[in-house]
Amino acid sequence: MVGKRYSKYEKARIIGARALQISMGAPILIDIPKDVVDPLRIALLEFENDAIPMTVTRKGKGLV
């Protein structure tokens, strides 16, 4: 996440969307411990490792 600043709403949207993808059978993009099986936890680990291939497009004045 170096250089990327997300609002708490953007972060929730990204992680939630990725968790849904994982629960529907999408490949996991990082190595995870064998005991981690929860799609939400896996998505959070991917987010923390900057491995989620999603972007945020912001519209409006003064948005970073």
trRosetta pair geometry for C-beta under 8 A, 3 or more apart (Angstrom, degrees):
i j d omega theta_ij theta_ji phi_ij phi_ji
1 4 5.0 -103 -163 59 67 106
1 6 7.8 -85 -147 3 118 107
1 47 7.6 33 -64 163 117 71
1 48 7.4 -55 -17 -141 118 34
1 50 5.3 -157 -42 -78 50 102
2 50 7.2 -31 11 -72 74 157
4 50 7.7 142 24 -119 137 109
5 64 5.9 -1 69 107 121 142
6 10 4.0 -130 -168 90 99 120
6 11 4.6 128 113 -57 128 82
6 14 7.0 -54 -149 1 160 138
6 56 6.5 137 -115 -15 98 157
7 10 4.7 97 49 6 76 100
7 11 7.0 -140 92 -4 40 88
8 11 5.6 -52 -145 39 33 115
8 12 6.3 36 154 -21 65 106
9 12 5.8 -52 -147 36 30 111
9 13 6.4 31 153 -20 63 107
10 13 5.7 -56 -148 36 31 112
10 14 6.3 30 156 -19 66 107
10 56 5.1 12 -153 -111 129 150
11 14 5.9 -56 -146 36 28 109
11 15 6.2 19 160 -10 65 111
11 47 7.1 92 -157 -172 86 147
12 15 6.1 -60 -142 43 26 104
12 16 5.9 25 160 -18 64 115
13 16 5.9 -58 -141 40 24 110
13 17 6.1 23 161 -18 63 110
14 17 6.1 -58 -146 37 24 108
14 18 6.3 19 157 -14 62 111
14 47 6.4 116 114 -108 116 120
14 52 6.0 110 170 120 109 155
14 54 5.3 175 -136 83 96 139
14 56 7.3 -68 -64 -63 117 105
15 18 5.8 -58 -145 40 29 109
15 19 6.2 33 155 -23 65 107
15 40 7.1 58 156 -154 104 72
15 43 4.8 123 -162 131 70 117
15 44 5.7 35 -143 -80 129 65
15 47 5.3 -40 -88 -43 95 148
15 52 7.9 -107 -89 -70 51 164
16 19 5.6 -52 -145 34 30 112
16 20 6.6 32 155 -19 62 103
16 40 7.9 -2 -105 -117 53 92
16 43 7.6 132 -62 129 14 161
17 20 5.8 -53 -154 33 32 113
17 21 6.7 34 148 -19 63 103
17 54 6.8 107 86 -98 133 162
18 21 5.5 -50 -151 34 37 115
18 22 6.4 37 151 -19 67 103
18 43 4.0 142 98 -136 108 112
18 46 6.2 -139 161 74 150 138
18 47 7.2 173 40 -55 156 96
18 52 5.2 -68 -87 -127 147 125
18 54 7.0 -122 -63 -12 103 136
19 22 5.7 -52 -148 36 33 112
19 23 6.3 31 154 -18 65 107
19 39 4.4 111 -163 132 78 98
19 40 4.5 20 -123 -90 144 55
19 42 7.3 133 -112 63 73 86
19 43 4.0 -85 -64 -14 76 149
20 23 5.8 -56 -145 38 30 110
20 24 6.4 22 156 -13 64 110
20 39 7.5 109 -58 145 18 142
21 24 5.9 -67 -151 42 29 105
21 26 3.9 0 156 2 93 150
22 25 7.9 142 -178 9 28 9
22 26 5.4 -75 -85 57 39 97
22 28 6.4 53 -127 -87 110 81
22 39 4.1 165 91 -143 116 100
22 42 5.5 166 -161 86 166 131
22 43 6.0 -141 -1 -59 138 94
23 39 4.3 -52 -58 -59 87 168
28 32 6.3 -66 162 -3 147 122
28 42 5.9 -76 -125 -176 118 132
28 46 7.5 -139 -162 -69 74 122
29 46 5.5 77 57 -128 108 120
29 51 4.4 171 112 154 123 120
29 52 7.3 163 43 -84 151 43
29 53 7.7 169 -99 -16 160 95
30 45 6.2 -136 71 127 142 105
30 46 5.5 -175 1 -98 120 72
30 49 5.3 86 -95 70 151 158
30 51 5.0 -178 -51 5 107 172
32 36 4.8 -99 165 69 118 128
32 42 5.9 -41 -87 -120 161 91
32 45 6.1 105 -107 95 106 161
33 36 5.0 92 64 -3 84 103
36 41 5.5 -133 -159 113 104 127
36 42 6.1 137 143 -74 114 80
36 45 7.1 41 169 -23 161 150
37 42 7.9 -22 -172 -43 13 116
38 41 4.0 72 77 10 107 110
38 42 6.7 -179 88 -11 54 84
39 42 5.5 -55 -144 38 33 113
39 43 6.2 35 156 -21 66 105
40 43 5.7 -52 -147 36 30 111
40 44 6.4 32 152 -20 63 105
41 44 5.6 -53 -149 35 32 113
41 45 6.5 34 152 -19 64 104
42 45 5.7 -53 -151 36 32 112
42 46 6.4 34 150 -18 65 104
43 46 5.6 -52 -149 36 34 113
43 47 6.3 37 151 -22 65 104
43 52 7.3 50 -160 -87 76 128
44 47 5.5 -50 -147 34 33 114
44 48 6.4 32 154 -17 65 105
45 48 5.7 -54 -146 38 31 111
45 49 6.3 16 157 -5 64 112
46 49 5.9 -69 -146 49 29 101
46 51 4.4 -97 -160 69 79 106
46 52 5.0 97 133 -57 111 87
47 50 7.6 29 -179 -76 32 33
47 51 7.8 -89 -57 43 19 73
47 52 5.5 -1 -88 -10 63 131
58 63 4.1 -142 146 136 136 142
58 64 7.4 54 42 67 164 40
59 63 7.3 49 71 31 14 153
60 63 5.1 80 73 -20 91 125
